Amino acid sequence: MNEKRKEVYALIASVLGVNVDVINDELAIGDITEWDSLGHMQIIAALESQMEITLDIEQTLEIEDVEDIIDAVTVSK
């Protein structure tokens, strides 16, 4: 697993208050109770703040799972 993926996994786990072992590329909004609409917006805010990126509205709306988040972070860097 590359460093960027590890960083995203750790960030998501921290925001949602779950063990990092729960996080994988296929995990999507609604798959776990912690990742609801509020959790989703908290993830987006944390990504922008901690990774110093800005996601536009289109990117934000397209994010449905962890793989989408990793793709968005990679594109925005």
TORMARSE-427927 format. One record per atom (N, C-alpha, C): atom name; residue in three letters; residue number from 1; x, y, z. Coordinates in nm, 4 decimals, decimal comma. Layout:
BEGIN
 site code pos        x        y        z
   CA  Ala NUM        X        Y        Z
...
END
This chain:
BEGIN
 site code pos        x        y        z
    N  Met   1   0,0845  -0,1175   0,0000
   CA  Met   1   0,0000   0,0000   0,0000
    C  Met   1   0,0895   0,1243   0,0000
    N  Asn   2   0,0607   0,2177  -0,0898
   CA  Asn   2   0,1457   0,3363  -0,0968
    C  Asn   2   0,1140   0,4344   0,0171
    N  Glu   3   0,2014   0,5302   0,0344
   CA  Glu   3   0,1897   0,6235   0,1466
    C  Glu   3   0,0640   0,7105   0,1385
    N  Lys   4   0,0283   0,7563   0,0192
   CA  Lys   4  -0,0902   0,8409   0,0035
    C  Lys   4  -0,2152   0,7632   0,0437
    N  Arg   5  -0,2246   0,6372   0,0029
   CA  Arg   5  -0,3394   0,5523   0,0368
    C  Arg   5  -0,3455   0,5322   0,1884
    N  Lys   6  -0,2314   0,5066   0,2514
   CA  Lys   6  -0,2261   0,4903   0,3973
    C  Lys   6  -0,2725   0,6180   0,4672
    N  Glu   7  -0,2297   0,7315   0,4149
   CA  Glu   7  -0,2663   0,8601   0,4736
    C  Glu   7  -0,4180   0,8826   0,4638
    N  Val   8  -0,4757   0,8506   0,3483
   CA  Val   8  -0,6205   0,8669   0,3294
    C  Val   8  -0,6965   0,7713   0,4201
    N  Tyr   9  -0,6533   0,6457   0,4269
   CA  Tyr   9  -0,7182   0,5476   0,5149
    C  Tyr   9  -0,7178   0,5973   0,6593
    N  Ala  10  -0,6014   0,6452   0,7049
   CA  Ala  10  -0,5879   0,6918   0,8426
    C  Ala  10  -0,6771   0,8130   0,8685
    N  Leu  11  -0,6842   0,9039   0,7732
   CA  Leu  11  -0,7675   1,0218   0,7881
    C  Leu  11  -0,9147   0,9832   0,7995
    N  Ile  12  -0,9602   0,8958   0,7109
   CA  Ile  12  -1,1004   0,8525   0,7127
    C  Ile  12  -1,1318   0,7819   0,8444
    N  Ala  13  -1,0450   0,6917   0,8865
   CA  Ala  13  -1,0670   0,6198   1,0118
    C  Ala  13  -1,0743   0,7168   1,1290
    N  Ser  14  -0,9869   0,8148   1,1310
   CA  Ser  14  -0,9858   0,9129   1,2388
    C  Ser  14  -1,1143   0,9953   1,2404
    N  Val  15  -1,1553   1,0440   1,1256
   CA  Val  15  -1,2765   1,1267   1,1164
    C  Val  15  -1,4000   1,0471   1,1588
    N  Leu  16  -1,4073   0,9233   1,1141
   CA  Leu  16  -1,5250   0,8413   1,1438
    C  Leu  16  -1,5184   0,7738   1,2803
    N  Gly  17  -1,4017   0,7751   1,3415
   CA  Gly  17  -1,3862   0,7130   1,4729
    C  Gly  17  -1,3914   0,5616   1,4677
    N  Val  18  -1,3329   0,5042   1,3601
   CA  Val  18  -1,3291   0,3591   1,3443
    C  Val  18  -1,1843   0,3135   1,3322
    N  Asn  19  -1,1632   0,1845   1,3464
   CA  Asn  19  -1,0306   0,1261   1,3295
    C  Asn  19  -0,9927   0,1319   1,1821
    N  Val  20  -0,8677   0,1614   1,1542
   CA  Val  20  -0,8213   0,1717   1,0155
    C  Val  20  -0,8402   0,0399   0,9396
    N  Asp  21  -0,8480  -0,0717   1,0117
   CA  Asp  21  -0,8684  -0,2016   0,9472
    C  Asp  21  -1,0051  -0,2116   0,8788
    N  Val  22  -1,0984  -0,1254   0,9160
   CA  Val  22  -1,2324  -0,1238   0,8562
    C  Val  22  -1,2283  -0,0603   0,7174
    N  Ile  23  -1,1275   0,0234   0,6923
   CA  Ile  23  -1,1200   0,1011   0,5692
    C  Ile  23  -1,0556   0,0195   0,4580
    N  Asn  24  -1,1209   0,0186   0,3420
   CA  Asn  24  -1,0654  -0,0405   0,2199
    C  Asn  24  -1,1186   0,0391   0,1015
    N  Asp  25  -1,0652   0,0147  -0,0159
   CA  Asp  25  -1,1017   0,0935  -0,1338
    C  Asp  25  -1,2503   0,0855  -0,1676
    N  Glu  26  -1,3135  -0,0253  -0,1370
   CA  Glu  26  -1,4536  -0,0457  -0,1746
    C  Glu  26  -1,5524   0,0087  -0,0712
    N  Leu  27  -1,5040   0,0477   0,0466
   CA  Leu  27  -1,5926   0,1008   0,1497
    C  Leu  27  -1,6598   0,2274   0,0973
    N  Ala  28  -1,7919   0,2329   0,1069
   CA  Ala  28  -1,8677   0,3449   0,0513
    C  Ala  28  -1,9569   0,4077   0,1568
    N  Ile  29  -2,0023   0,5277   0,1257
   CA  Ile  29  -2,0944   0,5972   0,2142
    C  Ile  29  -2,2151   0,5074   0,2399
    N  Gly  30  -2,2502   0,4926   0,3661
   CA  Gly  30  -2,3628   0,4088   0,4050
    C  Gly  30  -2,3266   0,2654   0,4373
    N  Asp  31  -2,2034   0,2227   0,4033
   CA  Asp  31  -2,1623   0,0841   0,4325
    C  Asp  31  -2,1458   0,0604   0,5826
    N  Ile  32  -2,1056   0,1639   0,6540
   CA  Ile  32  -2,0958   0,1561   0,7995
    C  Ile  32  -2,1751   0,2736   0,8561
    N  Thr  33  -2,2286   0,2563   0,9742
   CA  Thr  33  -2,3160   0,3598   1,0307
    C  Thr  33  -2,2436   0,4930   1,0504
    N  Glu  34  -2,1151   0,4885   1,0744
   CA  Glu  34  -2,0386   0,6109   1,0979
    C  Glu  34  -2,0275   0,6972   0,9714
    N  Trp  35  -2,0369   0,6327   0,8539
   CA  Trp  35  -2,0221   0,7076   0,7284
    C  Trp  35  -2,1599   0,7408   0,6730
    N  Asp  36  -2,2214   0,8401   0,7365
   CA  Asp  36  -2,3493   0,8924   0,6899
    C  Asp  36  -2,3210   1,0257   0,6198
    N  Ser  37  -2,4244   1,1030   0,5910
   CA  Ser  37  -2,4039   1,2283   0,5180
    C  Ser  37  -2,3176   1,3273   0,5969
    N  Leu  38  -2,3361   1,3329   0,7286
   CA  Leu  38  -2,2527   1,4205   0,8102
    C  Leu  38  -2,1077   1,3723   0,8107
    N  Gly  39  -2,0892   1,2423   0,8287
   CA  Gly  39  -1,9547   1,1851   0,8240
    C  Gly  39  -1,8868   1,2124   0,6909
    N  His  40  -1,9654   1,2063   0,5843
   CA  His  40  -1,9124   1,2313   0,4500
    C  His  40  -1,8585   1,3745   0,4399
    N  Met  41  -1,9366   1,4704   0,4875
   CA  Met  41  -1,8922   1,6097   0,4814
    C  Met  41  -1,7719   1,6338   0,5731
    N  Gln  42  -1,7657   1,5632   0,6848
   CA  Gln  42  -1,6500   1,5756   0,7742
    C  Gln  42  -1,5244   1,5199   0,7073
    N  Ile  43  -1,5401   1,4108   0,6326
   CA  Ile  43  -1,4262   1,3543   0,5582
    C  Ile  43  -1,3767   1,4548   0,4553
    N  Ile  44  -1,4687   1,5132   0,3797
   CA  Ile  44  -1,4316   1,6110   0,2767
    C  Ile  44  -1,3586   1,7297   0,3410
    N  Ala  45  -1,4134   1,7816   0,4498
   CA  Ala  45  -1,3509   1,8963   0,5178
    C  Ala  45  -1,2113   1,8603   0,5687
    N  Ala  46  -1,1964   1,7412   0,6253
   CA  Ala  46  -1,0657   1,6975   0,6767
    C  Ala  46  -0,9655   1,6800   0,5626
    N  Leu  47  -1,0109   1,6246   0,4512
   CA  Leu  47  -0,9224   1,6086   0,3352
    C  Leu  47  -0,8695   1,7441   0,2903
    N  Glu  48  -0,9590   1,8399   0,2764
   CA  Glu  48  -0,9182   1,9710   0,2293
    C  Glu  48  -0,8243   2,0385   0,3287
    N  Ser  49  -0,8533   2,0261   0,4559
   CA  Ser  49  -0,7724   2,0907   0,5584
    C  Ser  49  -0,6364   2,0236   0,5756
    N  Gln  50  -0,6362   1,8939   0,5974
   CA  Gln  50  -0,5129   1,8234   0,6309
    C  Gln  50  -0,4234   1,7977   0,5107
    N  Met  51  -0,4829   1,7840   0,3922
   CA  Met  51  -0,4027   1,7566   0,2733
    C  Met  51  -0,3816   1,8813   0,1883
    N  Glu  52  -0,4334   1,9936   0,2392
   CA  Glu  52  -0,4161   2,1223   0,1728
    C  Glu  52  -0,4555   2,1168   0,0260
    N  Ile  53  -0,5769   2,0659   0,0011
   CA  Ile  53  -0,6324   2,0601  -0,1331
    C  Ile  53  -0,7686   2,1280  -0,1316
    N  Thr  54  -0,8188   2,1565  -0,2492
   CA  Thr  54  -0,9535   2,2095  -0,2623
    C  Thr  54  -1,0278   2,1226  -0,3621
    N  Leu  55  -1,1371   2,0644  -0,3173
   CA  Leu  55  -1,2208   1,9835  -0,4045
    C  Leu  55  -1,3363   2,0700  -0,4522
    N  Asp  56  -1,3617   2,0693  -0,5832
   CA  Asp  56  -1,4747   2,1472  -0,6317
    C  Asp  56  -1,6038   2,0690  -0,6076
    N  Ile  57  -1,7156   2,1336  -0,6306
   CA  Ile  57  -1,8464   2,0733  -0,6037
    C  Ile  57  -1,8637   1,9431  -0,6815
    N  Glu  58  -1,8239   1,9429  -0,8074
   CA  Glu  58  -1,8383   1,8228  -0,8906
    C  Glu  58  -1,7606   1,7054  -0,8314
    N  Gln  59  -1,6368   1,7288  -0,7906
   CA  Gln  59  -1,5562   1,6232  -0,7293
    C  Gln  59  -1,6229   1,5720  -0,6023
    N  Thr  60  -1,6700   1,6643  -0,5214
   CA  Thr  60  -1,7337   1,6273  -0,3950
    C  Thr  60  -1,8567   1,5405  -0,4183
    N  Leu  61  -1,9371   1,5773  -0,5164
   CA  Leu  61  -2,0587   1,5014  -0,5455
    C  Leu  61  -2,0302   1,3641  -0,6048
    N  Glu  62  -1,9163   1,3497  -0,6731
   CA  Glu  62  -1,8812   1,2223  -0,7358
    C  Glu  62  -1,8226   1,1216  -0,6374
    N  Ile  63  -1,7810   1,1671  -0,5213
   CA  Ile  63  -1,7192   1,0775  -0,4231
    C  Ile  63  -1,8251   0,9894  -0,3591
    N  Glu  64  -1,8097   0,8591  -0,3791
   CA  Glu  64  -1,9019   0,7623  -0,3206
    C  Glu  64  -1,8321   0,6565  -0,2368
    N  Asp  65  -1,7026   0,6374  -0,2599
   CA  Asp  65  -1,6287   0,5361  -0,1849
    C  Asp  65  -1,4846   0,5818  -0,1631
    N  Val  66  -1,4094   0,5006  -0,0930
   CA  Val  66  -1,2712   0,5361  -0,0582
    C  Val  66  -1,1860   0,5505  -0,1838
    N  Glu  67  -1,2063   0,4652  -0,2815
   CA  Glu  67  -1,1293   0,4746  -0,4056
    C  Glu  67  -1,1528   0,6094  -0,4742
    N  Asp  68  -1,2766   0,6579  -0,4718
   CA  Asp  68  -1,3070   0,7900  -0,5286
    C  Asp  68  -1,2321   0,8993  -0,4535
    N  Ile  69  -1,2217   0,8848  -0,3221
   CA  Ile  69  -1,1488   0,9832  -0,2414
    C  Ile  69  -1,0015   0,9834  -0,2806
    N  Ile  70  -0,9436   0,8665  -0,2938
   CA  Ile  70  -0,8020   0,8560  -0,3312
    C  Ile  70  -0,7803   0,9169  -0,4694
    N  Asp  71  -0,8705   0,8887  -0,5622
   CA  Asp  71  -0,8606   0,9478  -0,6965
    C  Asp  71  -0,8690   1,1001  -0,6896
    N  Ala  72  -0,9610   1,1535  -0,6120
   CA  Ala  72  -0,9793   1,2981  -0,5998
    C  Ala  72  -0,8552   1,3643  -0,5384
    N  Val  73  -0,7986   1,3007  -0,4383
   CA  Val  73  -0,6788   1,3540  -0,3729
    C  Val  73  -0,5620   1,3540  -0,4704
    N  Thr  74  -0,5497   1,2483  -0,5480
   CA  Thr  74  -0,4401   1,2368  -0,6435
    C  Thr  74  -0,4520   1,3427  -0,7528
    N  Val  75  -0,5726   1,3655  -0,8019
   CA  Val  75  -0,5964   1,4638  -0,9076
    C  Val  75  -0,5736   1,6054  -0,8559
    N  Ser  76  -0,6112   1,6303  -0,7319
   CA  Ser  76  -0,6041   1,7656  -0,6754
    C  Ser  76  -0,4651   1,8067  -0,6329
    N  Lys  77  -0,3738   1,7149  -0,6188
   CA  Lys  77  -0,2391   1,7465  -0,5739
    C  Lys  77  -0,1558   1,8069  -0,6849
END
